[in-house]
Amino acid sequence: MASPRTPLQRRIRLRHGKSRAIGRGIGAASALLGLLAASAPGAVASSGTAGLGPAVSGARAADGAYIAGVAQLGPRIVDLGIRSPAMGATMPVRVITPAGWSPHSGRTYPTVYLLQGASDNYTSWTRETDIEQLAATTDALVVTPDGGRAGFYTNWWNDGRAGGPQWETFHTEELPQLMSDAFGAGDRRAVIGLSEGGLGALDYAARHPGEYVFAGSFSGVVDLDDPGLRAGITLTCLREGVNPLLLWGDPKKNRDNWEAHNPAQLLNRFRGVQVYLSAATGMPGPLDVDSPPEAGLLEAPTYVPTQKFAQALRAAGVDVTVDLHLSGTHTWPNWQRELHLAWPSVLSALRGRS
């Protein structure tokens, strides 16, 4: 589901110093595309990469995915263009490296994957939050891959035909292998998503046991059978020109596929994962100055399903933290707050402490 924001909200964030990267985020994709256009197949385009080029040029995933372009945006932030067989395209990914990181250090780093909401792109987390500054206090890599405007973090059903887009394969197989080869990413991973990205975070953790130690959903799609959440998926797809039946098929005829991608049907698979959930009622609160009416309408359907999902996880013996707010809408100031509330738990999980 989309995350609306108003001009006033943008000014508020600028006054509080939380949107330093807005201009940079807008220009980064076009800069990276320019680099990619200049790259021959298999070559690495670079812009002040400080030795990163050789590290990425040899990185390959098992299916042949490779890093086709690099754009250095700052001392610790890099945009990559990943040539993905799963997607049949070159996909943008942003990486924030920890202080002191070096491609030649020989050590491994825990990794935090941040997944965007619908109708947005891979720059959203750095554009709308202070994740760069937050990451500077840790020894973890932070990776924000593109998820499409209505990709829903799944290998599309496509009426049972083979083919893409295969978002899940890109994010859970190709990308971790490349992060390991090029950036020293280790095997302790956290994944956090907001709205549609919350579905991705939960699905990835449940469908890939042992791959993630932490999964966070902020205002997320936690139950594909919930009428309100399903309506949100349908409306998002239609707005973005996507046939919603291409995602998982028909909810009745292809019931098995829907259940295989429904977090609420995968409760036992979350054992061993620290789960963090948050949602609000959609009523405007202190962080919702002049938020548009649709922001409340988008948030409201997430509250009760998140509450029920947390209860079901606890009953299944899963380590879950839930943060429910009596006010708050489907907007970035609320997710910025939640990122800070969840961050200590993220670091604890990555360091192997519960």
Helices and strands as residue ranges (DSSP letters): H 7-15, H 22-37, H 52-57, E 66-74, E 77-84, E 89-96, E 109-115, H 124-128, H 131-135, E 141-145, G 158-160, H 167-169, I 170-174, H 175-183, E 185-194, H 196-207, E 214-218, H 227-239, H 245-248, H 255-260, G 263-265, G 267-270, E 274-280, H 293-315, E 320-325, H 332-350
